[in-house]
Amino acid sequence: MERFPVIRMEKLEGEEREAAMELLRDACENWGFFEILNHGISDELMDEVEKLTKEQYERCREKEFEAFARKALEEERSGGGEAGESMDWESTFYLRHLPTSNMADLPHLNERYKKVMREFASEIDKLAERLLDLLCENLGLEKGYLKKAFYGAKGPTFGTKVSNYPPCPNPDRIKGLRAHTDAGGIILLFQDAEVSGLQLLKDGEWVDVPPLRHSIVINIGDQLEVITNGKYKSVMHRVVAQPDRNRMSIASFYNPGADAVIFPAPALVEKAAEEENEVYPKFVFQDYMNLYVRQKFQAKEPRFEAMKALETVNGQQRPIATS
């Protein structure tokens, strides 16, 4: 098995830029995941985010999860093990940043944590847009194309899922998070540097995503697969719970606006026509999300087929709202 791709971003600015861009291209085309170091977010800020996130879980959510766990294990036992197939061993809450913030609606978060997470979200937002432009360059698209493709009437949607994966007594039967692809655009993950658990499916095998101190893990979402007409592909991934350790995960999702119209970039469709490859569908992102929430833990291909079926109704081009 090839080594998991790790990119030092300073190499994208110097004499080793060509090799680093080639590593980025290979990661997007053949892995759907990569890990970046020296990304511009300070170690001090990341350490503070990690410290406060773990403190917040212990203070506000640990007992709540223990109650859930007792009930879940009872269901798992009474179901003869089948319940574990539809269960995720995680404690999660969501921070919405764009187009509007929900921070004021989360009273369990103290002001210090909110302040730090706002600062962290601002840095992640800038990093996401920087990465999107690097992807544009690798794809031969004009700078800013992917960012514009994500814009609806109110810009992109951007939010953070803060998760803890507590110790699990039956990790062989209950996953921390079941296998899935991500619905959106580009995902930026700040994961626990000491406790592993994230895995991706490559060539039929589950591969560990290595925990590296102060790294950000990047993965491709379904919408980038559509916009690149399959040149980049989202991949199935999961979280394996650990029997004796809690794992922190802070995943930020830079996604299209709900009303954004998603379709393959014309320049990449031209290449697909030359190579006689199939063209991905055109749809409104919210339509895709409406289907995704029901089929998250299923294969993505039927979702794309369903969106393709929506492109025409009774032989007429389906009207797609753009605002």
Residue pairs with C-beta under 8 A, 6 or more apart in sequence:
1 202
1 203
1 205
1 207
4 31
4 33
4 34
4 35
4 207
4 208
4 209
4 210
5 23
5 26
5 27
5 31
5 33
5 34
5 35
6 34
6 35
6 36
6 37
6 210
6 212
6 215
7 20
7 23
7 24
7 27
7 34
7 35
7 36
7 37
8 20
8 36
8 37
8 38
9 36
9 37
9 38
9 39
9 40
10 38
11 17
11 19
11 20
12 20
12 21
12 24
12 134
21 134
21 137
21 138
23 34
24 34
24 134
24 135
24 138
25 138
27 33
27 34
28 34
28 135
28 138
28 220
28 231
28 232
29 231
29 232
29 233
31 200
31 202
31 235
32 200
32 219
32 220
32 232
32 233
32 234
32 235
33 200
33 209
33 217
33 218
33 219
33 220
33 235
33 237
34 217
34 218
35 209
35 210
35 212
35 215
35 216
35 217
35 218
36 215
36 216
36 217
36 218
37 212
37 214
37 215
39 127
39 215
39 216
40 123
40 126
40 127
40 130
41 120
41 123
41 124
41 127
41 214
41 216
43 214
45 116
45 119
45 120
45 123
46 120
46 190
46 214
48 116
49 116
49 117
49 120
49 190
49 250
50 190
50 192
50 193
50 248
52 112
52 113
52 116
53 113
53 162
53 164
53 248
53 250
54 164
54 246
54 248
56 108
56 109
56 110
56 113
57 91
57 164
57 246
57 248
60 108
61 91
61 93
61 108
61 164
62 91
62 166
64 91
65 91
65 164
65 166
68 91
69 89
69 166
72 83
72 87
72 89
72 174
73 169
73 170
75 83
75 87
76 83
76 84
76 87
76 170
76 173
76 174
81 173
84 170
84 173
84 174
84 175
85 178
86 178
87 174
87 175
88 175
88 176
88 177
88 178
89 165
89 166
89 168
89 171
89 174
89 175
89 176
89 177
89 241
90 163
90 164
90 165
90 176
90 177
90 239
91 163
91 164
91 165
91 166
92 161
92 162
92 163
92 164
93 106
93 108
93 161
93 162
94 102
94 159
94 160
94 161
94 162
95 101
95 102
95 103
95 106
95 117
95 121
95 159
95 160
95 162
96 102
96 157
96 158
96 159
97 121
97 125
97 158
97 159
97 160
98 125
98 154
98 155
98 156
98 157
98 158
98 159
99 154
99 155
99 156
99 157
99 257
101 118
103 109
103 114
103 117
103 118
106 114
109 117
117 160
120 190
120 250
121 158
121 160
121 252
124 160
124 188
124 216
124 252
124 254
125 158
125 254
127 188
127 216
128 158
128 186
128 188
128 252
128 254
129 147
129 254
131 186
131 188
131 218
132 146
132 147
132 186
132 254
133 143
133 144
133 146
133 147
135 146
135 186
135 224
135 232
136 142
136 143
136 144
136 145
136 146
137 143
139 228
139 231
139 232
139 265
139 268
140 267
141 265
141 267
141 268
145 265
146 185
146 224
146 227
147 156
149 227
149 256
149 260
149 262
149 265
150 156
150 185
150 223
150 254
150 255
150 256
150 257
150 260
151 256
151 257
151 260
152 256
152 257
152 258
152 259
152 260
152 285
152 322
152 323
153 257
153 259
153 322
153 323
154 257
155 257
156 185
156 254
156 255
156 256
156 257
156 260
157 184
157 253
157 255
157 256
157 257
157 258
158 252
158 253
158 254
158 255
159 252
159 253
159 255
160 250
160 251
160 252
160 253
161 249
161 250
161 251
161 252
161 253
162 249
162 250
163 177
163 248
163 249
163 250
163 251
164 246
164 247
164 248
164 249
165 176
165 177
165 197
165 239
165 241
165 242
165 246
165 247
165 249
166 241
166 246
167 241
167 242
167 243
167 244
167 245
167 246
168 174
168 176
168 241
168 242
168 243
169 243
171 240
171 241
171 242
171 243
174 241
175 238
175 239
175 240
175 241
176 197
176 238
176 239
176 240
176 241
176 247
177 238
177 239
178 238
178 297
179 201
179 236
179 237
179 238
179 297
180 236
180 237
180 238
180 296
180 297
181 221
181 222
181 234
181 235
181 236
181 237
181 300
182 219
182 221
182 222
182 234
182 253
183 221
183 222
183 223
183 255
183 288
183 289
183 292
183 296
184 221
184 222
184 223
184 253
184 254
184 255
184 256
185 221
185 223
185 224
185 253
185 254
185 255
185 256
186 218
186 219
186 220
186 221
186 224
186 254
187 218
187 219
187 220
187 221
187 251
187 252
187 253
187 254
188 216
188 217
188 218
188 251
188 252
188 254
189 198
189 216
189 217
189 218
189 219
189 249
189 250
189 251
189 252
190 216
190 217
190 249
190 250
190 251
190 252
191 198
191 209
191 211
191 215
191 217
191 247
191 248
191 249
191 250
192 211
192 247
192 248
192 249
193 211
193 212
193 213
193 214
193 215
194 211
194 245
195 211
195 242
195 245
195 246
195 247
195 248
196 208
196 209
196 210
196 211
196 242
196 247
197 239
197 240
197 241
197 242
197 247
198 208
198 209
198 217
198 237
198 238
198 239
198 249
199 206
199 207
199 208
199 209
199 237
199 238
199 239
199 240
200 206
200 207
200 209
200 219
200 235
200 236
200 237
201 207
201 235
201 236
201 237
202 235
206 238
209 217
209 237
219 234
219 235
219 237
220 232
220 233
220 234
220 235
221 234
221 253
221 255
222 234
222 288
222 292
222 300
222 303
222 304
223 255
223 256
223 262
223 285
223 288
224 232
224 234
225 232
225 233
225 234
225 280
225 300
226 262
226 263
226 264
226 280
226 281
226 304
227 262
227 263
227 264
227 265
227 268
228 264
228 265
228 268
229 264
229 265
229 268
229 269
229 271
229 272
229 277
229 279
229 280
230 272
230 277
230 278
230 280
231 268
234 300
239 247
239 249
241 247
255 285
256 262
256 285
257 285
258 284
258 285
258 286
258 289
259 284
259 285
259 286
259 321
259 322
259 323
260 284
260 285
261 282
261 283
261 284
261 285
261 320
261 322
262 282
262 283
262 284
262 285
262 288
263 280
263 281
263 282
263 283
264 272
264 279
264 280
264 282
269 279
272 278
272 279
273 279
280 304
280 308
281 304
281 307
281 308
281 310
281 311
282 311
282 320
283 307
283 310
283 311
283 320
284 320
284 321
287 307
287 310
288 303
288 307
291 303
291 306
291 307
292 303
295 302
295 303
310 318
311 317
311 318
312 318
